[in-house]
Amino acid sequence: MKYHPITDTINLLPQQRELLNSSEFPHVYPSLDEYLTKMEDNGIAARKDLALLLHFLVSVVGNSKGTQTGFRNEAERFILFCWNEKKKSILDLGTEEIRDYIDWIWSPPKALISDTTIASRFKAKAGTDIRTVNKTWRPFVLRQSKANRKTNELISPERSALDQPKNRYSLNQTSLQNSYASLNVFLKELWESEHIARNPISLVKKSCKYMVKGKIYKPPHTLDDETWQLFVDTLTQAADENPAYEMHRFLVLTLKVLFLRISELSHRDYYTPIFGHFRQDPSGEGWVLNIIGKGKKERLVTVPDEFIDNVLIRYRESLGLTPLPHIDENTPIMPSQKTGQPLHQDSLNNMVEEAFDLVIKSLVKKEKKQQAHAIAGASSHWLRHTGATQALGEISETMLAEELGHASVKTTVEVYVAPAHRDRIKKGVSRKL
């Protein structure tokens, strides 16, 4: 296997790091040990490269699973490129190797592209602690867009048979930017720890022939008022008919009304959102929710009375709790229905997807396929954007920035107001022939 995966699942990376230079490593990772030995026989410091990568992922990158996955995918792919295509350690790289790597990921060999997302690089051998390689793993994945998948599954299933199973793999501008950013952070760490003499990423990026320069305003994805009302009605009806959907209803309404990122309601290694984080403000004029957000920044979000009356109380009663939280209550806000343990972000994402699917099916049933197509590619972040956009007519930009957790009101204005862009459009439409 020329391109053998070198990192295990995110939660096993600390264990893999500990084992790497121990006598147990060949037993736990037999095929990887052989692969590393083969590379070392070719004069490549493969184990040192892998040790640096594992240190970077475990000790340097943040705790967010999504962040770790993004950095892991890029750095691992880069190391495999250096080993296999350049016959070099990452410690011997130069500007040309980076340029060649960008050429490589822009148009990778077809044999290295998988048609489906490979769930794991390694698999557990039954009854043992041995990790066997998943031979179907590939460094690149040809992913079907969420919008296309939802269209084929829920909106126009008759079309799915007509779709070509394979399309040309292409790297879009966002993915290219992400590749540069991830690689830059990895190489910066190697440079700061004095493992490489310099980080050539910025130099390579300046002359990149694939990079489109400039940035245009792209309005945030939001739900229109009619579609949002359908969300509320559909999820309320689903919860009325099946209590299992009470959590879906609460999650979707909370993300929208309180402008939350989905990670802010999920369990993290350092923080669990609990009902005790809801509390009455000392002024006695309303409720607030204490949030630990992006970058571990703490903030207070105001909680509308209508949310308390129609969302929070109903949800808590469905969990068998008192109508309102008490100040020292440590019950997780999003507990597993089976174990009661706080849910991680993956579980919450799945719940939001199920909620969106319910609404898409409802739109199709009402013969509103155009609206169904409009939200086929939607994510949980659309709910935060929808709430923020609607709130602009009710609260000031400064207050909205505080609610959203933006460091500067300028960010809020640029995302949701975009006065310069709107002024250009307004004046541009009146130009004469």
Secondary structure, 3 states (H helix, E strand, C coil): CCCCCCCCCHHHHHHHHHHCCCCCHHHHCHHHHHHHHHHHHCCCCHHHHHHHHHHHHHHHCCCCHHHHHHHHHHHHHHHHHHHHHCCCCHHHCCHHHHHHHHHHHHCCCHHHEECCCCCCCEEECCCCCCEEECCCCCCEECCCCHHHHHHHHHHCHHHCCCCCCCCCCCCCHHHHHHHHHHHHHHHHHHHHCCCCCCCCHHHHHHCCCCCCCCCCCCCCCCCCHHHHHHHHHHHHHHHHHCHHHHHHHHHHHHHHHCCCCHHHHCCECCECCEHHHEEECCCCCCEEEEEECHHHCEEEEEECHHHHHHHHHHHHHHCCCCCCCCCCCCCECCECCCCCCECCHHHHHHHHHHHHHHHHHHHHHCCCHHHHHHCCCCCCHHHHHHHHHHHCCCCCHHHHHHHHCCCCHHHHHHHHHCHHHHHHHHHHCCCCC
